[in-house]
């Protein structure tokens, strides 16, 4: 067989695999496509901007997948397989995977689905600039004060978390959230053990980004405690917290959280490309709980690890000035509802597909 025929066969096989995966995951794919189209129409942006965000999302997710896959595999080698030469083994397995057209097809299909969601999310978040005139930051602060017995959550945490080593640990866990999210996404979407929840996880993941990251974020547009000062809101009950964090950042150890907060603020002012600022609800806390729910019937050890990570994300989100505690509570409540909804939708879709297959079988019997 010639090289041209071989390449044509490989491309056809990969395309067939993508088609099979999209058919298997047509419900999440349809939701992702509708979300992308809805954001496009709602914002009224040009096709070039939307396609550029889609391309950036494809590249960004792919790079995080590579990093997440390497970390996951290395942990597996160290904790379970323990090969003599883990790095060499990792590259050998990567070479084998690259030749598996079914795996490649599945990966491309899921990458496209997630990129539609992330591309729409980021351009939507970049347009969330009206919180300064809405006043939700003050309202959320008062809600926090009421439900936490007259004190703000950061004030309750400060006697325990207000030591620079603790702050650094919380900051490190918070910064690792993105990597943990993509590591878990890879596991739930590709691991054989996670096959029973694959469609439910993907749909739950997509719904979480849509509902928490766009719908509720737009409805309750807010910046977060760390931006009270820059927004000129007075009185500022978070000034002592931010002064404490700034002292650590300037005098002891740089805190990436403050770098990121400054970067987002520069984008809000229009000095750099806007990346978006949003507090309510907390997507960090919502996704962290989603991972716990997805792992519930797979591995108790994994559940405990993810639960500890989720708890530290919550404490860090408040202690580092990113979020009001109510942001996390609303995010958690939303994710519980969305996880249940995803389960019902997947079961209904599977039942409908089974009925169609059975009807078609009887028709041709």
C-alpha positions in Angstrom: 0.0 0.0 0.0 1.3 3.5 -0.9 2.0 6.2 1.6 -0.8 8.2 0.2 -3.3 5.3 0.6 -2.0 4.7 4.1 -2.4 8.3 5.1 -5.9 8.4 3.6 -6.9 5.3 5.5 -5.5 6.8 8.8 -7.4 10.1 8.3 -10.6 8.2 7.4 -10.3 6.0 10.5 -9.7 9.0 12.8 -12.6 10.8 11.2 -14.8 7.7 11.8 -13.7 7.6 15.4 -14.5 11.3 15.9 -18.0 10.7 14.4 -18.6 7.7 16.8 -17.6 9.7 19.8 -19.7 12.7 18.8 -22.7 10.3 18.4 -22.0 8.8 21.8 -21.7 12.3 23.4 -24.2 14.1 21.2 -26.1 15.5 24.2 -23.0 17.3 25.7 -21.9 18.2 22.2 -25.3 19.8 21.4 -25.3 21.8 24.6 -21.7 23.0 24.0 -22.6 24.1 20.5 -25.8 25.9 21.6 -23.9 27.7 24.3 -21.2 28.8 21.9 -23.9 30.1 19.4 -25.9 31.8 22.2 -22.9 33.7 23.5 -22.0 34.7 19.9 -25.5 36.0 19.3 -25.9 37.6 22.7 -22.6 39.5 22.5 -23.0 40.4 18.9 -19.2 39.9 18.3 -17.7 39.2 14.9 -17.0 35.7 13.7 -13.3 36.4 13.8 -13.3 37.1 17.5 -15.3 34.0 18.3 -13.2 31.7 16.1 -10.0 33.2 17.7 -11.2 32.4 21.2 -12.1 28.9 20.0 -8.6 28.4 18.5 -7.0 29.7 21.7 -9.1 27.3 23.8 -8.1 24.4 21.6 -4.4 25.2 22.0 -4.8 26.0 25.7 -6.7 22.9 26.7 -4.4 20.7 24.6 -1.3 22.1 26.4 -2.9 21.6 29.8 -3.9 18.0 28.8 -0.3 17.2 28.0 0.8 18.6 31.3 -2.0 16.9 33.2 -1.4 13.6 31.5 2.3 13.7 32.3 1.6 14.4 35.9 -1.0 11.7 36.2 1.1 9.1 34.6 4.2 10.0 36.7 2.1 9.7 39.9 0.9 6.3 38.6 4.4 5.1 38.0 5.7 6.3 41.4 2.7 5.0 43.4 1.6 1.9 41.5 3.6 0.5 38.5 7.1 1.7 39.6 9.0 1.0 36.4 12.7 1.1 36.4 12.9 4.1 34.0 9.6 6.0 34.4 10.5 8.9 32.0 11.4 6.4 29.2 8.3 4.4 29.9 6.2 7.5 29.7 7.5 8.5 26.3 7.1 4.9 25.1 3.5 4.8 26.1 2.9 8.3 24.6 4.2 6.9 21.3 1.8 4.0 21.5 -1.1 6.2 22.2 -0.3 8.5 19.3 -0.8 5.5 17.0 -4.1 4.5 18.4 -6.6 6.1 16.1 -9.6 5.4 18.3 -8.0 7.2 21.2 -6.9 10.1 19.0 -10.4 10.3 17.5 -12.0 10.4 21.0 -9.5 13.0 22.2 -10.2 15.3 19.2 -13.9 15.0 19.6 -13.9 15.8 23.4 -11.3 18.6 22.8 -13.6 20.2 20.3 -16.6 20.0 22.7 -14.7 21.5 25.6 -13.1 24.2 23.4 -16.5 25.4 22.4 -17.5 25.8 26.0 -14.2 27.4 27.1 -14.0 29.7 24.1 -17.5 31.0 24.7 -16.9 31.3 28.5 -13.7 33.4 28.2 -15.2 35.9 25.7 -18.3 36.2 27.9 -16.3 36.7 31.0 -14.1 39.3 29.4 -17.3 41.3 28.8 -18.4 41.2 32.5 -17.5 44.9 33.2 -20.7 46.2 34.8 -20.2 45.1 38.4 -19.0 48.6 39.5 -22.4 50.1 38.9 -24.6 47.2 40.2 -23.5 47.1 43.8 -23.6 43.3 44.3 -20.2 43.4 46.1 -21.7 45.4 49.0 -24.8 43.2 49.1 -22.7 40.0 49.2 -20.5 41.4 51.9 -23.6 42.1 54.1 -25.0 38.6 53.3 -21.7 37.1 54.4 -21.8 39.2 57.6 -25.4 38.1 58.4 -24.9 34.4 57.9 -21.6 34.3 59.7 -22.9 35.8 63.0 -21.9 39.4 62.5 -18.3 38.8 61.3 -16.9 38.4 57.8 -15.6 35.0 56.9 -12.1 36.2 56.5 -12.2 37.5 60.1 -13.2 34.1 61.4 -10.4 32.4 59.4 -7.6 34.9 60.2 -6.6 33.6 63.6 -6.0 30.2 62.0 -4.9 31.1 58.4 -3.2 34.4 59.2 0.3 33.0 59.3 2.5 33.3 56.2 3.3 29.5 55.9 -0.4 28.7 56.0 -1.1 31.5 53.5 1.5 30.1 51.1 0.1 26.6 51.3 -3.4 27.9 50.6 -2.1 30.0 47.7 -0.3 27.0 46.2 -3.4 24.8 46.4 -5.5 27.5 44.8 -3.0 28.0 42.0 -3.0 24.2 41.4 -6.8 24.2 40.9 -6.5 24.5 37.1 -4.1 21.6 36.8 -6.2 19.5 39.2 -9.3 20.3 37.1 -7.7 19.1 33.9 -6.1 16.1 35.5 -9.6 15.0 36.8 -11.2 15.8 33.4 -8.7 13.5 31.7 -9.3 10.8 34.2 -13.1 11.0 34.1 -13.3 11.3 30.3 -10.7 8.7 29.3 -10.1 6.2 32.1 -11.8 2.8 31.6 -12.9 2.8 35.3 -14.8 6.1 34.7 -16.8 4.9 31.6 -20.1 4.6 33.5 -20.1 8.3 34.4 -18.3 9.7 31.4 -21.3 11.3 29.7 -22.7 12.6 33.0 -19.4 14.1 34.0 -18.9 15.8 30.6 -22.5 17.2 30.7 -22.2 18.3 34.3 -18.8 20.0 33.6 -20.3 21.9 30.7 -23.4 22.9 32.6 -21.3 24.1 35.5 -19.3 26.5 33.2 -22.5 27.7 31.5 -24.7 28.3 34.6 -22.0 29.3 37.1 -19.5 30.9 34.8 -21.9 32.9 32.6 -25.6 32.9 33.6 -25.2 33.5 37.4 -22.0 35.5 36.9 -23.8 37.9 34.6 -26.9 38.0 36.9 -24.9 38.7 40.1 -22.0 40.6 38.5 -19.4 41.3 41.3 -15.7 41.7 41.5 -14.7 40.2 44.9 -13.1 41.4 48.2 -9.7 42.0 46.7 -11.2 44.7 44.4 -13.0 46.7 47.0 -10.1 49.1 47.3 -9.5 49.6 43.5 -13.2 50.1 43.0 -13.3 52.8 45.6 -15.9 51.1 47.7 -16.0 52.6 51.2 -15.9 51.6 53.9 -13.6 48.7 52.9 -13.7 45.9 55.5 -11.2 43.9 53.5 -8.4 46.4 53.7 -6.7 44.7 56.7 -6.8 41.3 54.9 -5.3 42.8 51.7 -2.7 44.7 53.7 -1.7 41.4 55.4 -1.4 39.6 52.0 0.5 42.5 50.4 3.0 42.5 53.3 3.8 38.8 52.7 4.0 39.4 48.9 6.3 42.4 49.2 8.4 41.5 52.2 8.5 37.7 52.4 7.4 35.5 49.5 5.7 36.5 46.3 2.1 35.4 46.2 0.9 34.4 42.7 -2.7 35.3 43.8 -1.7 39.0 44.0 0.1 38.9 40.7 -3.1 37.5 39.1 -5.4 39.9 40.8 -3.2 42.8 39.6 -3.2 41.4 36.1 -6.9 41.0 36.0 -7.3 44.6 37.2 -5.1 46.0 34.5 -7.3 44.2 32.0 -10.4 45.7 33.5 -8.8 49.2 33.1 -8.1 48.4 29.5 -4.3 48.5 29.9 -4.0 44.9 28.8 -6.2 42.3 27.1 -9.3 41.9 29.4 -9.5 38.4 31.0 -12.6 39.1 33.0 -13.3 39.5 36.7 -16.1 37.6 38.4 -16.8 36.6 42.0 -20.4 35.3 42.3 -20.6 32.3 42.1 -17.2 30.8 42.6 -16.4 28.5 39.6 -13.3 27.3 41.5 -15.4 26.0 44.4 -18.1 24.7 42.0 -15.7 22.6 39.9 -13.8 21.4 43.0 -17.1 19.9 44.3 -18.0 18.6 40.9 -14.8 16.5 41.0 -15.8 15.1 44.4 -19.3 14.1 43.2 -17.9 12.5 40.0 -15.5 10.4 42.0 -18.0 9.3 44.6 -18.7 5.8 43.2 -15.3 5.3 41.7 -12.7 5.5 44.5 -13.1 6.5 48.2 -9.4 7.4 48.3 -9.8 9.7 45.4 -12.9 11.2 47.0 -11.0 12.0 50.1 -8.1 13.6 48.2 -10.5 15.7 46.1 -12.5 16.7 49.2 -9.4 18.0 51.0 -8.4 19.9 47.8 -12.0 21.3 47.6 -11.9 22.4 51.3 -8.6 24.1 50.9 -9.8 25.8 47.7 -12.8 27.2 49.7 -10.6 28.5 52.6 -8.1 29.9 50.1 -10.8 31.6 48.0 -11.8 33.6 51.1 -8.4 34.0 52.7 -6.8 35.3 49.5 -9.5 37.8 48.9 -10.8 36.2 45.8 -14.4 35.4 46.9 -17.1 36.0 49.4 -18.0 32.8 51.3 -21.5 33.0 49.8 -19.9 32.7 46.3 -18.8 29.2 47.3 -22.1 28.3 48.9 -24.1 29.3 45.8 -21.5 27.5 43.5 -21.8 24.3 45.6 -25.6 24.4 45.6 -25.7 25.0 41.8 -23.3 22.1 41.2 -25.4 19.7 43.2 -28.4 20.6 41.2 -26.5 20.5 37.9 -25.0 17.1 38.7 -28.4 15.7 39.4 -29.8 17.3 36.3 -27.0 15.9 34.2 -27.7 12.4 35.5 -31.4 12.7 34.6 -30.7 14.1 31.1 -28.2 11.3 30.4 -30.5 8.6 31.6 -33.4 10.0 29.5 -31.2 10.3 26.4 -29.9 6.8 26.8 -33.4 5.4 27.2 -34.6 7.3 24.1 -31.6 5.9 22.1 -32.3 2.4 23.4 -36.0 2.7 22.3 -34.9 3.9 18.9 -32.5 1.0 18.5 -35.2 -1.5 19.6 -37.8 0.1 17.2 -35.4 -0.1 14.3 -34.5 -3.7 15.2 -38.2 -4.7 15.2 -38.8 -2.8 11.9 -36.0 -4.8 10.2 -36.8 -8.2 11.9 
